[in-house]
């Protein structure tokens, strides 16, 4: 009988510590899934049952009997833990089926949850009757006091869990998980059989009943112990990334168990040695295990580090493949998702700095659920990787894996940049070749049409000077001359687009911005008056010599001004201004027209894109080309103010003698 008591003491101690171990792991893991929540409460119910039973047994050993108030407290806590075990066990399997996508959310899930909890609610009066007992507590077989219906429900819940485990084993993604689920099937079946046998024999032989009840407790704890191995070796339930947490909690609980063992052994050896002496010997005994323990821990750390290095190498391969696509945006999105998935992180964010960017004071966070890792190559700042874990903090091996990954990422980012630049250059080269071909065609067409048009225009002008020309013919001839003038203007635009900017024949090209603005405004003043648009020029009194030719500036200003006049309504305003600022000159052309539609803003600088019935789509393309050839900058805003108007801003370099 003495051996049975101490065997139960060991079982109850393990039954309290193992669920408590998983409670601490779950609290540290903090993964927001219903499975972890239900698992937490299942472990809490086991702690209630085994902890209360352990307390009652210790009181019985120490006092020779359990004091009344303590017995009532232990009985109520044990009954509460035991009562919720069947419902929580079945609910846990339902949630795991949902995680494995074997049970879709909906009516079927709610039916299973009802099957798990309705019996507990229906049989609640049995629980009430049990906790109301003032004496006659049965800590050996407490289910006897909860009634036959509860015992049947407990066995049914275990058998239903066996059915779920069979489904999990069939759908297991690998052999290790399949083996784990098959072990649980055998273990749960054995628990159900031992439970039935224990209650059947307990009525005839008390000692046999105690033995079988203790065996039920032992096999009930096997899944929790097996779970530790699967989490540590195979990352089961995706808790394996919190290995430092698992190791730390495991070490603490082993230490507690050893201290408990020291106390028990001291009491056993009290007839031979004073308890203080035996406790001192047992406490110093682990010193002799230091070297084997060091080798054991070293092998574990080496294996863990090697595993993380291998994982990082496997992770960088797909990242390199995406980098070869030559798109930093795609690389960023893929790397974030890939890192988050492979390392089981809650979030992962990658910030890639612009080429040549510097960041002298980068603060690297360490500790907490969110951490930042700086990506550098030598002293060159590449970017920042920010991650957030499901648990309270990153595990040591995950932190090391991320640091190693950040050492590999610069090569992938640089490769992506080089390919992106190469693709951009190829696109630009292809575009230039296309535009050059278009320009040659345009020049040929313009050359072949301008001379005949000039001859026709001359003949018609001579005809208009003939006084004998009938009035009806005179009006038609005038209309033809106007159309020829419009056609000549279009041909001039084609010629402007087809030829490069004209540089000075000797030395640096120069022109006075104020003079060119006045010349262009004088030419287009008549057109502005005809349209009823007020044209305002603000160029100041002083000359502003630009490092570009007058023909280039004329092309820029005239095309922008023509567009502004066409956009402005009758009675509207167009303003052209120029101002020097340091080594640059800023030209502004603004109108109060309807503005540029949002859908067209990305296309307005493309050659031959136009919304005008008789437009060529070359005006702004010519402006963009001339500005680029002059090492300037073109920007525009639409709407400019009050949801109307468009403002173009051109920045051109001043001639060297104007620079301060």
Secondary structure, DSSP 8 states (H G I E B T S, - for coil): -HHHHHHHHHHHHHHHHHHHHHHHHHHHH----HHHHHHHHHHHHHHHHHHHHHHHHHHHHHHSS--HHHHHHHHHHHHHHHHHHHHHHHHHHHHHHHHTTSS-TTHHHHHHHHHHHHHHHHTHHHHHHHHT--S---SSSTHHHH-HHHHHHHHHHHHHHHHHHHHHHHT-SSHHHHHHHHHHHHHHHHHHHHHHHHHHHHTT-HHHHHHHHHHHHHHHHHHHHHHHHHHHHH-GGG-GGGHHHHHHHHHHHHHHHHHHHHHHHHHHGGGTS-HHHHHHHHHHHGGGGHHHHHHHHHHHHHHHHHHHHHHHHHHHHHHHHHHTT--HHHHHHHHHHHHHHHTT-SEEEEEE--TT---S------SSSEEEEEEEETTEEEEEEEEE-SSSS--HHHHHHHHHHHHHHHHHHHHHHHHHHHHHHHHHHHHHHHHHHHHHHHHHHHHHHHHHHHHHHHHHHHHHT-TTS-HHHHHHHHHHHHHHHHHHHHHHHHHHHHS-----SSS---EEHHHHHHHHHHHHHHHHHHHT-EEEEE--SS--EESS-HHHHHHHHHHHHHHHHHHS-TT-EEEEEEEEETTEEEEEEEE-SS---GGGTTTTTSTT---STT--S-HHHHHHHHHHHTT-EEEEEEEEETTEEEEEEEEEEB-GGG--
